[in-house]
Amino acid sequence: MKRNQLIALIIPLSMLMANCSSAKKGKDYVEAKKISYTADVKPIITNSCTPCHMPPQGRKEPFENYEQVKEHIAAIIARVKLPQDDRKFMPPVNKKPALTNEQVAVLVQWQQQNMPQ
């Protein structure tokens, strides 16, 4: 009988603890890293898009500053996510290595964070 009473007490307490906000601390409130153009995006663009998109040598849309990259970020993301055998894939396979998944994620996250400078 005491065992049943103990179980009857433990179950509601367990459920209460599972739903308590202090018990969930750190699980639901993960702070997303703030991505900036200068610190995070510019190095990716500089390493992967030069010289084709950097005047005076570049003959494509220029990506040499914040405003230009911000204006074209949707197209940049779309092109770097294409299969490498797609003729629109960037950067061209014979020119530069493809962006890593982490680099693509930085570009996507920057766009989702409203492209801070």
N, C-alpha and C positions, 0 to 999 in steps of 0.2 A: 504494500500500500504506500509506504513512504517513497519507494522507488518511483511509482507512478506520479506522485505529487512532485518529486524532484524533476522528473522529465517534463511535467506540465509547467513548471516554473522556468526551466532552462530554455525550452523552445521559444516562448515569447521574448525572453531576454536576448536570445540569439538574433531573433528577427529585428528587435529594436536596435541592437548594435550594428547590424548589417545596414540598416537604413539611417543610422545616425550620421550626420554630416562630418563629424570629427573622425569617424571610422573610415570615411572615404577620402580623407584629406590626401592630396597628392595623386589620386587616381583620375578624378574628373577635371582637375584644374591644372592642366599642363600648359604652361606659358609658351606660346609659339615664338620662335626666334624672330626678332625684327630684322628684316632684310633691307639693306639700303643699296642704292645704285652705286655709290662710291666704293663702299667696302666689299660688296658681294657680287653685283652684276657687272660692273665695269671690267673687272679682271677677266671674267668669262668672255665677254664680248671682245676685249682686246686680244686675248690669246687665241680665240677661235674664229674671229671674223676679219682679222687683218691678213693681208693688205686689201682684200677685195672690197670691203665696206669702209675703208678709211682713205679719204682723199689725201693727197692728190692722185695716188695710184688707183684707188677704187673706182670702178665703173658701175657699181651697184648703188642701192640706196645707202646713203652714208649713216653709219652708226658711231660717229666719233664723239657724241656728247649725250647728256641725259635726255634732252628734249627729243632727239632723233630716235634713241632707243625706246623711249616711252611711247612715241608715236607708232612704232613698228613692232611692239612687243608681242602682240597677238600673232602676227605673221612669223616672227622669229620662233616663237614656241611651236607653232604649227609645223614649220619647216624642220626643226630639229627633232620633232617626234615622228616624222615620216620614216618608213623603212629605208634602210641605207641604199637599196637598189632603185628607189624612186628617183627620177631625174631632178626633182625639186628638193631633195634632201640637202640639208646644210649642216655643217660645211661639206663641200664636195670631198668625196672619199680620197681622191688623189691629192688633195691640198692640205687638209688638216684632219686630225682624229675626230671622231664623233664625240659629242658631249656625253659625259657620264649621266647616269640616272640622277645622281645627286646634283649635278649642275643644272639639269633640266628642272628638277624640283625647286632649285633656288629661283630660277626665272619665273616659274609658275607661282610660287609663294610671293615673290615680289609683286607680281601682277595682282594677286588676290589681296595684298596689303595696300593697294592703291598707289603703288610705285613711288615710295618715298625716296627722296634724293639722298 
